[in-house]
Amino acid sequence: MFRFIKQNFFIALIFIVTLSIGFLTFLTFINKSFIDLNEANLQYLLILNVILLIIFFYIIFREIKSSLKNEMNVRGSKANKKYIAFFSLFTLIPSVLIAAFSLFLFSFALEKYLDNKITTAVNNSYELAKNYVNEKRNKIESDVILVAFDLNKNYN
């Protein structure tokens, strides 16, 4: 067990760092982190997440490739190779599909939610501004009429 951990320490380290940065990105996205929520910070965190994920998957694929090479002369290595290849494919493909679908669904839902909220806010602010302008126009008209009335009264 310790030999396995010692050999795969870098993979575990990259995994923990990637998971931590992903969690930090999530906290920043919901504005609960010590990092300010702005476009630049979010972009840096997302780029860092992608780079760490690429490094993580590269190391995993390299380890799988080296384990396939090392077992060439061992009896039953063909079956072992097939098991490793099938396990890798059948765990990677669904997880990538689920991640892509979740990202698309989250993006679409967030866009629709914010689109509705922003449209409502813009329409409400437009109505508010229009009512404010009408109120001020009516106030000015009444003031002009009162001034005209006072001038006519003083003239006569």
N, CA, C and O of each residue as an XYZ file, in Angstrom:
624
protein
N       0.822     -1.191      0.000
C       0.000      0.000      0.000
C       0.870      1.260      0.000
O       0.631      2.192     -0.769
N       1.888      1.273      0.880
C       2.762      2.443      0.940
C       3.576      2.587     -0.338
O       3.876      3.701     -0.768
N       3.932      1.457     -0.945
C       4.680      1.505     -2.201
C       3.818      2.134     -3.295
O       4.305      2.929     -4.099
N       2.543      1.773     -3.319
C       1.617      2.339     -4.301
C       1.467      3.848     -4.092
O       1.484      4.615     -5.055
N       1.322      4.266     -2.842
C       1.181      5.694     -2.542
C       2.464      6.437     -2.885
O       2.429      7.546     -3.419
N       3.597      5.814     -2.572
C       4.881      6.447     -2.862
C       5.075      6.607     -4.371
O       5.568      7.639     -4.828
N       4.690      5.590     -5.143
C       4.847      5.667     -6.594
C       3.880      6.676     -7.213
O       4.213      7.329     -8.202
N       2.717      6.802     -6.650
C       1.689      7.667     -7.231
C       1.460      8.934     -6.409
O       0.365      9.496     -6.422
N       2.475      9.374     -5.706
C       2.360     10.571     -4.874
C       2.056     11.803     -5.719
O       1.235     12.634     -5.332
N       2.710     11.925     -6.866
C       2.508     13.096     -7.717
C       1.080     13.133     -8.255
O       0.479     14.203     -8.355
N       0.538     11.967     -8.602
C      -0.852     11.908     -9.074
C      -1.799     12.356     -7.962
O      -2.720     13.135     -8.202
N      -1.570     11.862     -6.750
C      -2.421     12.244     -5.621
C      -2.291     13.737     -5.329
O      -3.283     14.398     -5.023
N      -1.083     14.264     -5.422
C      -0.866     15.686     -5.178
C      -1.596     16.541     -6.216
O      -2.276     17.505     -5.864
N      -1.454     16.188     -7.485
C      -2.146     16.924     -8.549
C      -3.658     16.819     -8.364
O      -4.380     17.794     -8.574
N      -4.140     15.634     -7.970
C      -5.572     15.445     -7.740
C      -6.074     16.360     -6.627
O      -7.109     17.010     -6.778
N      -5.361     16.414     -5.529
C      -5.780     17.243     -4.393
C      -5.728     18.730     -4.759
O      -6.635     19.486     -4.413
N      -4.670     19.147     -5.455
C      -4.554     20.553     -5.860
C      -5.668     20.912     -6.845
O      -6.280     21.974     -6.729
N      -5.934     20.029     -7.814
C      -6.993     20.281     -8.792
C      -8.349     20.378     -8.113
O      -9.143     21.266     -8.426
N      -8.613     19.478     -7.197
C      -9.877     19.497     -6.466
C     -10.003     20.767     -5.624
O     -11.076     21.368     -5.558
N      -8.918     21.171     -4.987
C      -8.942     22.388     -4.161
C      -9.173     23.636     -5.006
O      -9.970     24.498     -4.636
N      -8.484     23.734     -6.132
C      -8.661     24.889     -7.014
C     -10.073     24.894     -7.595
O     -10.678     25.956     -7.745
N     -10.600     23.712     -7.922
C     -11.981     23.630     -8.404
C     -12.974     24.110     -7.358
O     -13.927     24.820     -7.678
N     -12.751     23.722     -6.109
C     -13.626     24.166     -5.020
C     -13.498     25.670     -4.802
O     -14.493     26.353     -4.559
N     -12.275     26.185     -4.889
C     -12.047     27.620     -4.760
C     -12.743     28.382     -5.890
O     -13.307     29.453     -5.665
N     -12.702     27.829     -7.100
C     -13.387     28.452     -8.231
C     -14.890     28.491     -7.988
O     -15.545     29.498     -8.257
N     -15.432     27.388     -7.477
C     -16.864     27.345     -7.171
C     -17.228     28.389     -6.121
O     -18.221     29.101     -6.272
N     -16.434     28.485     -5.062
C     -16.708     29.475     -4.019
C     -16.592     30.900     -4.559
O     -17.360     31.781     -4.174
N     -15.628     31.119     -5.452
C     -15.481     32.438     -6.060
C     -16.678     32.744     -6.947
O     -17.159     33.877     -6.987
N     -17.160     31.722     -7.664
C     -18.293     31.910     -8.571
C     -19.560     32.298     -7.814
O     -20.354     33.094     -8.314
N     -19.758     31.754     -6.630
C     -20.943     32.111     -5.841
C     -20.655     33.270     -4.888
O     -21.493     33.616     -4.056
N     -19.474     33.866     -5.011
C     -19.049     35.052     -4.253
C     -18.982     34.786     -2.751
O     -19.385     35.633     -1.955
N     -18.479     33.622     -2.359
C     -18.298     33.280     -0.949
C     -16.826     33.032     -0.626
O     -16.512     32.493      0.435
N     -15.932     33.413     -1.513
C     -14.510     33.140     -1.350
C     -13.779     34.405     -0.917
O     -14.341     35.500     -0.905
N     -12.507     34.222     -0.560
C     -11.677     35.377     -0.228
C     -11.143     36.050     -1.487
O     -10.494     37.093     -1.401
N     -11.406     35.472     -2.648
C     -11.029     36.072     -3.929
C     -12.243     36.832     -4.455
O     -13.359     36.311     -4.454
N     -12.020     38.066     -4.906
C     -13.124     38.879     -5.416
C     -13.692     38.272     -6.686
O     -12.959     37.735     -7.516
N     -15.008     38.365     -6.825
C     -15.677     37.868     -8.019
C     -15.634     38.952     -9.087
O     -16.398     39.916     -9.059
N     -14.713     38.762    -10.030
C     -14.695     39.609    -11.214
C     -14.247     38.744    -12.381
O     -13.823     37.602    -12.205
N     -14.347     39.301    -13.554
C     -14.104     38.513    -14.758
C     -12.669     37.998    -14.835
O     -12.444     36.852    -15.224
N     -11.713     38.820    -14.475
C     -10.301     38.428    -14.575
C      -9.974     37.292    -13.609
O      -9.356     36.304    -14.005
N     -10.386     37.425    -12.340
C     -10.095     36.370    -11.361
C     -10.751     35.054    -11.745
O     -10.137     33.993    -11.635
N     -11.998     35.122    -12.196
C     -12.700     33.902    -12.587
C     -12.034     33.268    -13.803
O     -11.934     32.044    -13.891
N     -11.586     34.088    -14.729
C     -10.910     33.565    -15.915
C      -9.580     32.905    -15.535
O      -9.257     31.838    -16.056
N      -8.813     33.516    -14.645
C      -7.549     32.918    -14.206
C      -7.786     31.584    -13.505
O      -7.064     30.614    -13.742
N      -8.788     31.540    -12.651
C      -9.080     30.291    -11.940
C      -9.531     29.192    -12.900
O      -9.120     28.040    -12.755
N     -10.360     29.531    -13.866
C     -10.823     28.522    -14.825
C      -9.678     28.024    -15.702
O      -9.599     26.832    -15.998
N      -8.798     28.919    -16.117
C      -7.635     28.500    -16.915
C      -6.733     27.598    -16.088
O      -6.242     26.586    -16.588
N      -6.511     27.951    -14.827
C      -5.709     27.111    -13.940
C      -6.355     25.739    -13.757
O      -5.658     24.724    -13.741
N      -7.680     25.700    -13.619
C      -8.388     24.418    -13.512
C      -8.181     23.557    -14.746
O      -7.909     22.361    -14.635
N      -8.308     24.156    -15.910
C      -8.148     23.393    -17.155
C      -6.723     22.872    -17.283
O      -6.520     21.719    -17.664
N      -5.740     23.701    -16.973
C      -4.337     23.270    -17.063
C      -4.064     22.121    -16.099
O      -3.428     21.136    -16.474
N      -4.539     22.238    -14.862
C      -4.324     21.162    -13.889
C      -5.039     19.877    -14.292
O      -4.505     18.786    -14.093
N      -6.234     19.991    -14.855
C      -6.940     18.793    -15.320
C      -6.200     18.126    -16.476
O      -6.112     16.900    -16.536
N      -5.673     18.927    -17.387
C      -4.908     18.355    -18.504
C      -3.667     17.649    -17.983
O      -3.351     16.548    -18.436
N      -2.960     18.259    -17.041
C      -1.782     17.615    -16.440
C      -2.181     16.331    -15.737
O      -1.508     15.309    -15.875
N      -3.274     16.375    -14.985
C      -3.753     15.202    -14.249
C      -4.080     14.049    -15.198
O      -3.647     12.919    -14.969
N      -4.837     14.325    -16.257
C      -5.184     13.261    -17.202
C      -3.967     12.777    -17.984
O      -3.872     11.593    -18.305
N      -3.037     13.678    -18.294
C      -1.815     13.259    -18.981
C      -1.015     12.284    -18.116
O      -0.523     11.270    -18.610
N      -0.889     12.592    -16.842
C      -0.141     11.703    -15.939
C      -0.839     10.356    -15.811
O      -0.181      9.315    -15.804
N      -2.156     10.367    -15.712
C      -2.895      9.099    -15.617
C      -2.704      8.272    -16.879
O      -2.434      7.074    -16.795
N      -2.841      8.894    -18.053
C      -2.656      8.154    -19.300
C      -1.223      7.643    -19.439
O      -1.001      6.542    -19.942
N      -0.256      8.437    -18.995
C       1.138      7.996    -19.041
C       1.360      6.784    -18.136
O       2.073      5.852    -18.505
N       0.747      6.801    -16.948
C       0.866      5.657    -16.035
C       0.205      4.408    -16.619
O       0.742      3.307    -16.497
N      -0.942      4.574    -17.243
C      -1.612      3.428    -17.869
C      -0.757      2.883    -19.002
O      -0.614      1.670    -19.149
N      -0.195      3.767    -19.794
C       0.653      3.343    -20.910
C       1.891      2.600    -20.407
O       2.271      1.573    -20.969
N       2.514      3.116    -19.354
C       3.705      2.442    -18.824
C       3.344      1.105    -18.182
O       4.127      0.158    -18.255
N       2.169      1.013    -17.552
C       1.776     -0.275    -16.969
C       1.467     -1.293    -18.053
O       1.683     -2.489    -17.858
N       0.968     -0.839    -19.186
C       0.735     -1.756    -20.304
C       2.061     -2.230    -20.900
O       2.172     -3.392    -21.290
N       3.061     -1.361    -20.979
C       4.367     -1.743    -21.512
C       5.100     -2.699    -20.582
O       5.740     -3.643    -21.044
N       5.013     -2.466    -19.279
C       5.753     -3.274    -18.312
C       5.254     -4.705    -18.228
O       6.014     -5.587    -17.827
N       4.029     -4.962    -18.585
C       3.461     -6.295    -18.430
C       3.476     -7.096    -19.726
O       2.703     -8.043    -19.869
N       4.326     -6.742    -20.656
C       4.359     -7.435    -21.941
C       4.776     -8.897    -21.805
O       4.239     -9.750    -22.512
N       5.700     -9.202    -20.931
C       6.224    -10.562    -20.844
C       5.563    -11.391    -19.752
O       5.931    -12.550    -19.558
N       4.625    -10.844    -19.058
C       3.956    -11.564    -17.985
C       2.840    -12.409    -18.584
O       2.155    -11.996    -19.520
N       2.673    -13.612    -18.016
C       1.622    -14.499    -18.499
C       0.254    -13.869    -18.223
O       0.015    -13.360    -17.128
N      -0.620    -13.902    -19.191
C      -1.939    -13.302    -19.056
C      -1.937    -11.805    -19.265
O      -2.891    -11.116    -18.904
N      -0.864    -11.305    -19.846
C      -0.763     -9.853    -20.003
C      -1.756     -9.321    -21.034
O      -2.197     -8.176    -20.937
N      -2.113    -10.155    -22.033
C      -3.088     -9.692    -23.024
C      -4.434     -9.424    -22.362
O      -5.073     -8.404    -22.623
N      -4.854    -10.342    -21.509
C      -6.126    -10.156    -20.810
C      -6.032     -8.963    -19.862
O      -6.965     -8.167    -19.746
N      -4.892     -8.855    -19.190
C      -4.702     -7.738    -18.268
C      -4.724     -6.405    -19.024
O      -5.304     -5.425    -18.558
N      -4.081     -6.385    -20.200
C      -4.079     -5.187    -21.027
C      -5.496     -4.815    -21.448
O      -5.880     -3.645    -21.421
N      -6.257     -5.817    -21.832
C      -7.638     -5.559    -22.246
C      -8.463     -5.017    -21.078
O      -9.254     -4.088    -21.241
N      -8.263     -5.614    -19.894
C      -9.008     -5.135    -18.727
C      -8.671     -3.681    -18.419
O      -9.557     -2.876    -18.131
N      -7.390     -3.354    -18.481
C      -6.977     -1.974    -18.201
C      -7.538     -1.023    -19.256
O      -8.040      0.051    -18.925
N      -7.451     -1.418    -20.517
C      -7.949     -0.559    -21.593
C      -9.460     -0.374    -21.494
O      -9.958      0.747    -21.595
N     -10.190     -1.470    -21.298
C     -11.647     -1.361    -21.199
C     -12.069     -0.582    -19.961
O     -12.989      0.235    -20.018
N     -11.402     -0.834    -18.852
C     -11.734     -0.096    -17.634
C     -11.481      1.394    -17.830
O     -12.286      2.231    -17.423
N     -10.353      1.713    -18.461
C     -10.036      3.126    -18.698
C     -11.071      3.773    -19.608
O     -11.550      4.874    -19.337
N     -11.411      3.079    -20.687
C     -12.380      3.645    -21.622
C     -13.773      3.758    -21.009
O     -14.441      4.783    -21.145
N     -14.199      2.699    -20.337
C     -15.564      2.694    -19.811
C     -15.734      3.555    -18.565
O     -16.865      3.831    -18.164
N     -14.654      3.979    -17.954
C     -14.793      4.953    -16.865
C     -14.571      6.375    -17.365
O     -15.151      7.319    -16.828
N     -13.745      6.534    -18.378
C     -13.457      7.872    -18.882
C     -14.600      8.425    -19.731
O     -15.016      9.569    -19.550
N     -15.102      7.614    -20.653
C     -16.130      8.104    -21.579
C     -17.390      8.569    -20.847
O     -17.851      9.681    -21.101
N     -17.968      7.761    -19.944
C     -19.172      8.268    -19.256
C     -18.906      9.500    -18.391
O     -19.739     10.403    -18.318
N     -17.755      9.535    -17.743
C     -17.484     10.702    -16.897
C     -17.304     11.961    -17.740
O     -17.745     13.037    -17.334
N     -16.672     11.852    -18.895
C     -16.522     13.013    -19.775
C     -17.880     13.438    -20.325
O     -18.180     14.630    -20.391
N     -18.704     12.464    -20.721
C     -20.037     12.790    -21.226
C     -20.901     13.446    -20.148
O     -21.597     14.425    -20.417
N     -20.857     12.913    -18.945
C     -21.639     13.495    -17.852
C     -21.138     14.897    -17.530
O     -21.938     15.801    -17.291
N     -19.830     15.084    -17.522
C     -19.275     16.413    -17.246
C     -19.682     17.411    -18.332
O     -20.067     18.539    -18.023
N     -19.599     17.002    -19.598
C     -19.975     17.898    -20.694
C     -21.468     18.221    -20.640
O     -21.864     19.375    -20.805
N     -22.289     17.206    -20.409
C     -23.732     17.429    -20.324
C     -24.076     18.324    -19.140
O     -24.921     19.211    -19.261
N     -23.434     18.105    -18.002
C     -23.690     18.932    -16.816
C     -23.273     20.377    -17.067
O     -23.980     21.309    -16.683
N     -22.132     20.559    -17.706
C     -21.671     21.907    -18.018
C     -22.652     22.612    -18.946
O     -22.990     23.777    -18.734
N     -23.109     21.897    -19.981
C     -24.069     22.475    -20.916
C     -25.379     22.806    -20.213
O     -25.932     23.889    -20.400
N     -25.872     21.876    -19.406
C     -27.135     22.080    -18.704
C     -27.032     23.238    -17.712
O     -27.932     24.075    -17.635
N     -25.943     23.286    -16.960
C     -25.738     24.369    -15.996
C     -25.640     25.711    -16.707
O     -26.242     26.693    -16.273
N     -24.892     25.752    -17.788
C     -24.726     26.995    -18.544
C     -26.062     27.461    -19.118
O     -26.406     28.639    -19.029
N     -26.809     26.532    -19.706
C     -28.100     26.863    -20.311
C     -29.085     27.348    -19.254
O     -29.774     28.348    -19.459
N     -29.156     26.647    -18.124
C     -30.088     27.026    -17.059
C     -29.715     28.379    -16.465
O     -30.589     29.210    -16.215
N     -28.431     28.603    -16.241
C     -27.981     29.878    -15.684
C     -28.258     31.024    -16.652
O     -28.673     32.109    -16.245
N     -28.024     30.769    -17.935
C     -28.265     31.794    -18.944
C     -29.750     32.149    -19.007
O     -30.104     33.327    -19.064
N     -30.607     31.148    -18.996
C     -32.049     31.400    -19.037
C     -32.522     32.113    -17.773
O     -33.335     33.035    -17.840
N     -32.010     31.684    -16.627
C     -32.408     32.304    -15.364
C     -31.987     33.768    -15.330
O     -32.786     34.643    -14.997
N     -30.732     34.030    -15.676
C     -30.237     35.401    -15.655
C     -30.875     36.243    -16.748
O     -31.109     37.437    -16.558
N     -31.160     35.625    -17.897
C     -31.793     36.354    -18.980
C     -33.160     36.863    -18.531
O     -33.509     38.017    -18.782
N     -33.929     36.006    -17.871
C     -35.247     36.394    -17.383
C     -35.133     37.472    -16.314
O     -35.883     38.448    -16.331
N     -34.198     37.300    -15.384
C     -34.024     38.278    -14.310
C     -33.559     39.627    -14.861
O     -34.064     40.674    -14.453
N     -32.611     39.602    -15.774
C     -32.081     40.850    -16.331
C     -33.145     41.559    -17.160
O     -33.277     42.781    -17.086
N     -33.905     40.802    -17.949
C     -34.973     41.404    -18.742
C     -36.008     42.060    -17.839
O     -36.465     43.170    -18.111
N     -36.371     41.376    -16.773
C     -37.333     41.941    -15.823
C     -36.781     43.205    -15.175
O     -37.497     44.197    -15.042
N     -35.524     43.177    -14.774
C     -34.913     44.350    -14.138
C     -34.836     45.529    -15.101
O     -35.113     46.664    -14.714
N     -34.464     45.271    -16.344
C     -34.365     46.353    -17.331
C     -35.742     46.937    -17.611
O     -35.900     48.156    -17.673
N     -36.740     46.071    -17.781
C     -38.095     46.571    -18.034
C     -38.620     47.378    -16.851
O     -39.240     48.426    -17.033
N     -38.371     46.888    -15.644
C     -38.823     47.622    -14.460
C     -38.114     48.962    -14.327
O     -38.743     49.961    -13.975
N     -36.825     48.997    -14.600
C     -36.094     50.265    -14.505
C     -36.548     51.234    -15.590
O     -36.584     52.443    -15.360
N     -36.893     50.722    -16.766
C     -37.405     51.578    -17.837
C     -38.743     52.195    -17.427
O     -38.965     53.392    -17.607
N     -39.622     51.373    -16.880
C     -40.922     51.880    -16.418
C     -40.741     52.907    -15.305
O     -41.419     53.935    -15.280
N     -39.833     52.623    -14.396
C     -39.567     53.547    -13.294
C     -39.051     54.889    -13.820
O     -39.492     55.947    -13.371
N     -38.126     54.842    -14.764
C     -37.577     56.073    -15.347
C     -38.659     56.838    -16.108
O     -38.728     58.065    -16.028
N     -39.493     56.121    -16.836
C     -40.573     56.764    -17.588
C     -41.564     57.446    -16.639
O     -41.996     58.570    -16.894
N     -41.917     56.775    -15.564
C     -42.826     57.373    -14.577
C     -42.196     58.594    -13.904
O     -42.878     59.583    -13.637
N     -40.903     58.517    -13.635
C     -40.194     59.648    -13.022
C     -40.210     60.862    -13.952
O     -40.467     61.983    -13.514
N     -39.934     60.631    -15.237
C     -39.933     61.728    -16.210
C     -41.331     62.329    -16.326
O     -41.475     63.550    -16.371
N     -42.360     61.485    -16.375
C     -43.737     61.996    -16.463
C     -44.111     62.804    -15.223
O     -44.758     63.845    -15.330
N     -43.706     62.329    -14.057
C     -43.993     63.054    -12.815
C     -43.318     64.422    -12.817
O     -43.937     65.423    -12.458
N     -42.056     64.464    -13.220
C     -41.334     65.743    -13.263
C     -41.938     66.676    -14.313
O     -42.029     67.882    -14.088
N     -42.350     66.130    -15.452
C     -42.970     66.942    -16.502
C     -44.281     67.545    -15.982
O     -44.551     68.728    -16.188
N     -45.082     66.730    -15.312
C     -46.340     67.234    -14.751
C     -46.084     68.300    -13.690
O     -46.806     69.295    -13.617
N     -45.073     68.095    -12.881
C     -44.724     69.072    -11.836
C     -44.292     70.392    -12.464
O     -44.695     71.459    -12.001
N     -43.478     70.329    -13.511
C     -43.015     71.546    -14.199
C     -44.191     72.244    -14.878
O     -44.293     73.470    -14.835
N     -45.087     71.465    -15.509
C     -46.258     72.058    -16.157
C     -47.136     72.781    -15.140
O     -47.622     73.883    -15.393
N     -47.331     72.145    -13.989
C     -48.161     72.796    -12.962
C     -47.477     74.055    -12.432
O     -48.143     75.053    -12.157
N     -46.150     74.013    -12.287
C     -45.423     75.209    -11.847
C     -45.528     76.328    -12.880
O     -45.695     77.492    -12.513
N     -45.433     75.988    -14.169
C     -45.545     76.990    -15.236
C     -46.945     77.597    -15.228
O     -47.099     78.810    -15.373
N     -47.953     76.766    -15.062
C     -49.332     77.268    -15.032
C     -49.540     78.191    -13.831
O     -50.191     79.229    -13.947
N     -48.980     77.806    -12.672
C     -49.110     78.658    -11.485
C     -48.381     79.988    -11.660
O     -48.887     81.030    -11.243
N     -47.195     79.962    -12.274
C     -46.451     81.203    -12.532
C     -47.240     82.081    -13.499
O     -47.337     83.292    -13.303
N     -47.806     81.470    -14.548
C     -48.607     82.234    -15.514
C     -49.836     82.831    -14.833
O     -50.209     83.972    -15.105
N     -50.452     82.073    -13.963
C     -51.621     82.570    -13.231
C     -51.241     83.749    -12.342
O     -51.953     84.752    -12.288
N     -50.101     83.619    -11.639
C     -49.639     84.716    -10.780
C     -49.298     85.959    -11.597
O     -49.601     87.076    -11.176
N     -48.672     85.779    -12.759
C     -48.334     86.922    -13.614
C     -49.601     87.606    -14.124
O     -49.686     88.834    -14.134
N     -50.569     86.822    -14.541
C     -51.829     87.390    -15.021
C     -52.553     88.119    -13.893
O     -53.160     89.167    -14.114
N     -52.486     87.573    -12.705
C     -53.154     88.167    -11.554
C     -52.494     89.501    -11.193
O     -53.183     90.478    -10.899
N     -51.165     89.537    -11.217
C     -50.444     90.764    -10.887
C     -50.565     91.808    -11.996
O     -50.522     93.004    -11.708
N     -50.711     91.401    -13.229
C     -50.809     92.318    -14.355
C     -52.159     93.028    -14.352
O     -52.260     94.205    -14.699
N     -53.179     92.300    -13.958
C     -54.520     92.892    -13.950
C     -54.724     93.582    -12.679
O     -55.789     94.156    -12.452
